[in-house]
Each structure stands twice: as structure tokens, then as C-alpha cells.
């Protein structure tokens, strides 16, 4: 302690449980800020800079870049999730929510005496299993205009108003199709202002959205934990509970009771054995694929790796 104070007399020092509590508090603080952004029913945030400039957005990546984050743990989380946006272009808010919920679930078990290393082992086992489930449920789709519209709309509705998302979706898809020639790479010299993703069609797989994938992964992890030996299975259970934060917040932002809605969706998933998500207009279960609600497979995969 004295050595740290000698280097920086203003440094704040915390040990073991106190340090963990501070880190969990920082993660949950970020989670609380971005929680209401998730999904097409998410709310806009108003950002006012020191110069008085005003920005309205619900894009998690924009918010994290504009926020003045000083806490080292919160800053680390922000860097991880903005890297997700740089790689896949989506999933920033979901990433913050899942990281915050993982730490929250871990804190519950650690407060009961479980060692953090055991929790970490359980998380790692759960991540590997979750990636296996994601690999099974992904759907290989031909990237025709209708499919591109569904995928682009699902992503855009989480960033702008629904009416504007519908307008922008067609404009974006038509722009891509206008410069795309079958059998040839996209000519980037035909693009101005808007930066295009390179190799954007090397992985054309999608997964059902509206929280359907998260419910399926959680169900698979609950079954998988019985094959995990020792106390690491508690980490698997914590991971399963944490990943359900996505459907819960989607329901909450839509004005529905998160627990009641989640139970309905889980029951429908068990009965039908299909990937069932949440209809955000009614709060009732729906087969996400039939409703045309798709998420990018690469976004979900990167999210689990993060």
C-alpha cells in the first residue's frame, strides 16, 4: 500500500472484496445507462457536450464514445464492447448488458464463499457450450433482397426510430445491391462518404432474433450443467441466468413484465422445440424466423467471445 501511495499520493486503494464490489458497481453503472437502449422499443438518450452541442441517439457505441468514463473497469468494458462494434457493426448494448449481468451473478456466488477462479471455469465451459448451440441454430441463407431487408431492419431499429429505420433499410439495401455484381468483389471506388465493411458476405448466416437465441442457449446450458463436475457448474448456471438479461430487457423496454414474458417464452420454447422470441408489440411468444426477425450470426458469436 505504501508503495502505491509513494507513486501516487491521490491513488485510491481497495483490497479483495472491496475491489470486487467497486468493479461490479462500475459494470452495473454502465449497464443501467445502456439498459433502456436495447431493442426497437428502446429510448433515445440526449447527450450534451461541454460546448453545448446536443446529440440524440440510442446507439450504444456512440454513447460509449461520447461518455467521459474514468473508472478503469468501466473504461475496459467500454473498450471491449466498442471493439465488438468495430468488428461486426452491432451488438454493443447487448455486450454491456451481458458483461454487467455476468458480474452481478458472479458476485452473488462469491458473496456465499465461492472462489472467483471456480466461477471463471464455469463461465469458460458455458461459453464453449453456448457457441456450440449457436452453431447448431444458425441458418444459412441466400442473401437476396428480402433477407437483406430483414437483417438490416432488425439492426437499424435498435439505433433509430422505427419509421426512419424502415426508410433507411430500403435505401441501404438498394445501395448495396446497386454496386454488387455476382462473382465480383464490391468496388469500393463506387462508394462515397459511407465506409463499407470488407468481406461482409463471407459469412451469410443468420440466427432468429427477438431474444430467441438467448432463451435457447440458456435452456441448453441448464441441461449441460449436470454434466459439469464440481462447483464449476455454478458458473454455468450463472452464465445461463446472465444471458437471459437480453429477453428480459427487451420485454421491459416494451412495457411488458419481464419475468412473466420470459416464462411464457421459455414455456413456448419447451413445448414447440422451436426458437421462440418475444413479440414486442404484444409481449406474447412468437416464432422469430416466421416473423422475419433475424440477427447476424457473426454478431452473436463475437458477443460470446467478448
C-alpha positions in Angstrom: 0.0 0.0 0.0 2.8 2.4 1.0 4.5 1.8 -2.4 1.3 2.7 -4.3 0.9 5.9 -2.2 4.5 6.8 -2.9 3.9 6.6 -6.6 0.6 8.5 -6.4 -0.5 10.1 -3.2 -4.0 10.5 -4.5 -4.5 6.9 -5.5 -7.5 5.0 -4.1 -6.6 1.5 -2.8 -9.0 -1.4 -2.3 -8.4 -5.0 -1.3 -10.2 -8.2 -2.3 -13.9 -7.9 -1.6 -13.9 -4.1 -1.7 -12.1 -4.1 -5.1 -14.6 -6.7 -6.5 -17.6 -4.6 -5.2 -16.2 -1.5 -6.9 -15.7 -3.3 -10.2 -19.2 -4.8 -10.1 -20.6 -1.4 -9.3 -18.9 0.1 -12.3 -20.1 -2.6 -14.6 -23.7 -2.2 -13.4 -23.5 1.5 -13.7 -22.7 1.1 -17.4 -25.5 -1.5 -17.7 -28.0 0.9 -16.1 -27.1 3.6 -18.6 -27.5 1.5 -21.7 -30.2 -0.9 -20.5 -33.1 1.3 -21.9 -31.4 1.4 -25.3 -31.9 -2.2 -26.2 -34.3 -3.2 -29.0 -36.6 -1.3 -31.3 -38.6 -0.1 -28.3 -35.5 1.4 -26.6 -35.5 5.0 -25.7 -33.3 7.8 -27.1 -30.6 9.5 -25.0 -29.7 13.2 -25.1 -26.0 13.9 -24.9 -24.9 17.5 -24.2 -21.2 18.3 -24.7 -19.2 20.9 -22.8 -19.6 23.2 -25.7 -23.4 22.8 -25.6 -23.7 20.6 -28.6 -26.7 18.2 -28.4 -26.8 14.6 -29.8 -29.9 12.3 -29.7 -29.0 8.6 -30.0 -29.7 5.2 -28.7 -26.7 3.6 -30.4 -24.6 2.1 -27.6 -21.3 2.6 -29.5 -22.0 6.4 -29.9 -22.9 6.7 -26.2 -19.8 5.0 -25.0 -17.5 7.1 -27.3 -19.2 10.3 -26.0 -19.2 9.5 -22.3 -16.4 10.6 -20.1 -15.6 7.3 -18.4 -12.9 7.5 -15.6 -13.3 4.2 -13.7 -10.7 1.7 -15.1 -13.0 -1.3 -15.1 -15.8 0.6 -16.8 -13.3 2.0 -19.3 -12.1 -1.5 -20.0 -15.6 -2.8 -20.6 -16.3 0.2 -22.9 -13.2 -0.7 -25.0 -14.2 -4.3 -25.3 -17.7 -3.6 -26.5 -16.7 -0.8 -28.9 -14.2 -3.3 -30.4 -17.3 -5.5 -30.9 -18.9 -2.7 -32.9 -15.7 -2.2 -34.9 -15.7 -5.9 -35.9 -19.3 -6.6 -36.5 -21.1 -3.2 -36.6 -23.7 -4.2 -33.9 -24.2 -5.8 -30.5 -22.7 -3.0 -28.3 -25.6 -2.6 -25.9 -26.2 -6.4 -25.6 -22.5 -6.8 -24.8 -22.6 -4.3 -22.0 -25.8 -5.9 -20.5 -24.3 -9.4 -20.6 -21.0 -8.4 -19.1 -22.8 -6.5 -16.3 -25.1 -9.4 -15.6 -22.3 -11.9 -15.6 -20.5 -9.9 -12.9 -23.8 -9.5 -11.0 -24.4 -13.2 -11.0 -20.7 -13.9 -10.1 -21.0 -11.5 -7.1 -24.0 -13.5 -5.7 -22.0 -16.7 -5.6 -18.7 -15.1 -4.4 -20.6 -13.5 -1.5 -21.5 -17.0 -0.5 -17.9 -18.1 -0.4 -17.3 -19.5 -3.9 -13.8 -18.7 -5.3 -13.7 -16.4 -8.4 -11.5 -18.9 -10.2 -14.3 -21.6 -9.9 -16.8 -19.1 -11.4 -14.4 -18.3 -14.2 -14.0 -22.0 -15.0 -17.8 -22.3 -15.2 -18.1 -19.3 -17.4 -15.5 -20.7 -19.8 -17.3 -24.0 -20.0 -20.6 -22.3 -20.5 -19.2 -20.1 -23.3 -17.9 -23.1 -25.2 -21.4 -24.8 -24.9 -23.1 -21.5 -25.9 -21.0 -21.3 -29.0 -21.9 -24.9 -29.9 -25.6 -24.1 -29.5 -25.2 -21.0 -31.7 -23.5 -23.1 -34.3 -26.5 -25.5 -34.3 -29.2 -22.9 -34.6 -27.6 -20.7 -37.2 -29.4 -20.7 -40.6 -27.6 -20.5 -43.9 -29.5 -18.0 -46.1 -29.1 -16.7 -49.6 -28.5 -13.0 -49.3 -31.4 -11.9 -51.6 -33.2 -8.6 -51.2 -35.8 -9.8 -48.8 -33.3 -11.4 -46.4 -31.1 -8.3 -46.6 -34.1 -6.1 -45.7 -35.0 -8.3 -42.7 -31.4 -8.3 -41.3 -30.8 -4.6 -41.9 -34.2 -3.6 -40.4 -33.6 -5.6 -37.2 -30.3 -3.8 -36.7 -31.4 -0.3 -37.7 -34.5 -0.4 -35.5 -32.2 -0.6 -32.4 -30.5 2.6 -33.4 -33.2 4.9 -34.9 -36.9 5.3 -34.8 -38.9 2.5 -36.4 -40.3 4.8 -39.2 -36.8 6.1 -40.1 -35.4 2.5 -39.9 -38.0 1.3 -42.5 -37.0 4.2 -44.8 -33.2 3.7 -44.3 -33.4 -0.1 -44.6 -34.6 0.0 -48.3 -32.1 2.8 -49.1 -29.2 0.9 -47.6 -30.1 -2.5 -49.2 -30.7 -0.9 -52.6 -27.4 0.9 -52.4 -25.5 -2.3 -51.7 -27.3 -4.2 -54.4 -26.7 -1.4 -56.9 -22.9 -1.8 -56.7 -22.7 -5.5 -56.0 -22.1 -7.7 -59.0 -22.4 -11.5 -58.7 -19.0 -13.2 -58.8 -17.1 -9.9 -58.2 -15.9 -8.1 -55.1 -17.7 -4.9 -54.2 -15.9 -2.0 -55.9 -15.1 0.4 -53.1 -14.4 3.2 -55.5 -18.1 3.3 -56.2 -18.7 4.2 -52.5 -18.5 7.7 -51.1 -18.9 9.0 -47.6 -20.3 5.7 -46.2 -17.5 3.4 -45.2 -18.3 -0.2 -46.3 -17.4 -3.4 -44.4 -14.8 -5.5 -46.1 -15.7 -9.2 -46.8 -19.2 -8.6 -45.5 -20.6 -11.6 -47.3 -18.0 -14.2 -46.3 -20.4 -15.4 -43.6 -24.0 -15.2 -44.7 -25.5 -17.0 -41.7 -28.3 -15.5 -39.5 -30.0 -16.6 -36.3 -33.5 -15.9 -35.1 -33.7 -12.6 -33.1 -36.2 -11.2 -30.5 -34.3 -13.0 -27.7 -35.0 -16.4 -29.2 -31.3 -17.4 -29.4 -30.6 -16.4 -25.8 -33.6 -18.4 -24.5 -32.3 -21.5 -26.4 -28.8 -21.1 -25.2 -29.9 -20.7 -21.5 -32.1 -23.8 -21.8 -29.2 -25.8 -23.3 -26.8 -24.6 -20.5 -29.3 -25.6 -17.8 -29.2 -29.1 -19.2 -25.5 -29.0 -19.8 -24.6 -28.0 -16.2 -25.4 -31.5 -14.9 -22.5 -32.9 -16.9 -20.1 -30.4 -15.4 -18.3 -31.8 -12.4 -17.7 -29.9 -9.2 -18.6 -26.3 -8.2 -17.9 -25.1 -11.8 -21.5 -26.0 -12.6 -22.5 -23.0 -10.5 -20.6 -20.8 -13.0 -22.5 -22.5 -15.9 -25.8 -21.7 -14.1 -24.7 -18.1 -13.5 -23.9 -17.8 -17.3 -27.3 -19.2 -18.2 -29.0 -16.7 -15.9 -26.9 -13.8 -17.1 -27.6 -14.3 -20.8 -31.4 -14.1 -20.2 -30.8 -10.4 -19.5 -31.4 -9.8 -23.2 -35.0 -11.1 -23.5 -35.8 -9.6 -20.1 -34.7 -6.1 -21.1 -36.4 -6.4 -24.5 -39.7 -7.1 -22.6 -39.1 -4.4 -20.1 -38.4 -1.7 -22.7 -41.6 -2.7 -24.5 -43.7 -2.1 -21.4 -44.2 -5.8 -20.5 -43.5 -7.6 -17.3 -40.0 -9.2 -17.9 -40.5 -12.2 -15.6 -43.9 -13.1 -16.9 -42.9 -12.6 -20.5 -39.7 -14.7 -20.1 -41.7 -17.6 -18.5 -44.2 -17.5 -21.4 -41.3 -17.6 -24.0 -39.5 -20.4 -22.1 -42.7 -22.5 -21.9 -43.4 -22.0 -25.6 -39.8 -23.0 -26.4 -40.1 -26.2 -24.4 -43.5 -27.1 -25.9 -42.7 -26.3 -29.6 -39.0 -27.0 -29.6 -38.7 -24.0 -31.9 -36.7 -20.8 -31.5 -39.3 -18.6 -29.8 -38.7 -14.9 -29.2 -40.8 -12.0 -27.9 -43.4 -10.1 -30.0 -42.5 -6.6 -28.7 -45.9 -5.2 -29.7 -48.0 -7.7 -27.6 -45.4 -9.3 -25.2 -46.5 -12.8 -26.4 -44.2 -15.5 -27.7 -43.6 -15.7 -31.4 -41.5 -17.9 -33.8 -38.9 -15.3 -34.7 -38.0 -16.9 -38.0 -41.6 -16.8 -39.2 -41.9 -13.1 -38.2 -38.8 -12.3 -40.2 -36.8 -11.2 -37.2 -33.2 -12.1 -37.8 -29.9 -11.3 -36.1 -26.4 -11.6 -37.6 -24.7 -14.9 -36.6 -21.3 -13.2 -36.6 -22.6 -10.5 -34.1 -23.8 -13.1 -31.6 -20.6 -15.2 -32.0 -18.4 -12.2 -31.4 -20.6 -11.2 -28.4 -20.0 -14.6 -26.7 -16.2 -14.4 -27.4 -16.1 -10.9 -25.9 
